[in-house]
Amino acid sequence: MKFKSGLFLFSLISIVIIGTTGNIGCANIVPPLGGPRDTLPPVLVSVSPRDSSYHFNAAKIIFNFDEYIDAKDLREQLIVSPVPKVDPIVDFKLRTLTVRIKDTLQPNTTYFFDFGNAVHDYNEENVLKHFSYVFSTGGYIDSAGLSGKVILAATGKADSTLIVILHRKMDDSAVVKEKPRYITRVDTNGRFSFRYLQPGTYALYAMKDEGGTRRYLSRGQLFAFADSPVVVGVRSNPITLYAYAEALEARPKTTTTTKPAATKPSEKSKEKEKDRRLQFQTSLGTGDFDVLDTFHIQFTNALQVMDPSRIRFTDRDYTDIAPSLYHFTADSTNKKFWLFYDWKVDTKYHLILNKDFAQDSAGKKLLKTDTISFQTKNETQYGEVRIRIPNLDLSRYPVLQFVQNDAVKFSYIFSTRKEFRTRLFTPGEYELRILYDKNRNGVWDSGEFFFYHCQPEIVQPIRRKFNVKGNWDNDADIIL
């Protein structure tokens, strides 16, 4: 047996040597083939002190994982409740993540650390979701909870960047001046859930956390509030909040004055003449005018004088249209004027502006009579639309909104019928929404917190697209 074993070993070595020397000069170096891609997040191996500890008094928490980790946006992702006066310091190295507590812990209090989606493995960035840690400085862990949903009032959609907060103090100023007691985030569907709460009565808010202050600092900030304090116990009913941002007044733009380039005498005279002329633009594009649009004139400077009697509005044959059939309306700046009229399809119009029909704040007028001529689109460029909503609640003053790119392009106020029908509608793909118009002004209105505690008007999205085809009957039956 020894002889056979020695002979076998000698033969094996000979084969290896011959195989190796026989390929000298033509060997290819082939890297080892990799296995399947790692799709698993890091696994927590140990933590000290252990999770759900009682009588916690440690200065740091050490988490050990089964592989190298990385952490992104830890400062933004980590939420600690109750909110500390001094945020903890969090760092990581290789397989270890360390939390150093810098705040004085309150007695008999449950603390919850939510790391969000910050922690992931180093190579494949597989996120460790729902990674959290809880401990109590007392002899028990609070188990009360509160859940609900935050909806954007103007669209009916969700915004996953919002946070939801709970305040102990009930006065309105607390949401501006102080940090909240508890914080949680919403998910992609707008849902939120508080865990490990101390039972009690709280003021509930949601907001866009601008700058990480956890405070309501601007009326243009997305914000929501509960109508009354919420009582948190072992079981609490889900709550829906409607977030809104108040419209801010537009600030005047700053302009920079530059020295004009030298021009030839002929160019100077042209520029001087142009500078004396009343400057304006119209809403006319390069194509035919949309009869569903409102014609307007935009002036560079505010007008001091505007005399509609010095404007002739005529048809194709320059026959005057009766003034009782149309009217002009100015905006608050006196720079923009709309012409309201029941436009006809496939028709040519003329707007003849007398040279002294208007004068702006710089004293500029037209140098001569100006004529604006335009043609409207023909009927085949529109689609007929009929939408029926049999279970629509007319007592809530519903308004049907047609939306493109988050902008309301057209709206229709329902009165006595649960149906919208029109012969002319601009083709395109639209989102549909129902605005419940409390003040019956036809447009969405935001809420107001500090003075009136007024909730925003609510918009209900319709979960389907509506595609309007030109020269086509576009019908739909919708159940809300």
Protein Blocks (a to p, Z undefined) as FASTA:
>chain_A
ZZmmmmmmmmmmmmmmmmmmmmgoiaccdddddddddfbdcddfbdcddehiahiabfbd
cdddfbdcddehklmmpccddddfbdcddddehjaccdddfbdcdehiacdddekjmbcc
fklopacehiacdddfblbdcfbdcddddddfknopacfkbccdddfblbfklmmmpccf
bdcdddfkopacdehiaeddddddddddehhlopafbfkbccdddfbdcdddfbdcdddd
dddddddddddddddddddddddfklmmmmmmmmmpccdddfbdfbdcdfkbccddddfb
dcfbdcfklpccddfkopacdfklgccdddfkopaccddddddehiacdddddfklpccf
kopacfbdcddddddddfklpccdddddfkbcfklopaddddeehiafbdcddfkbccdc
dfbdceddddddddddfkonopacdddfklnopacddddddfbdddddehiacdddddZZ
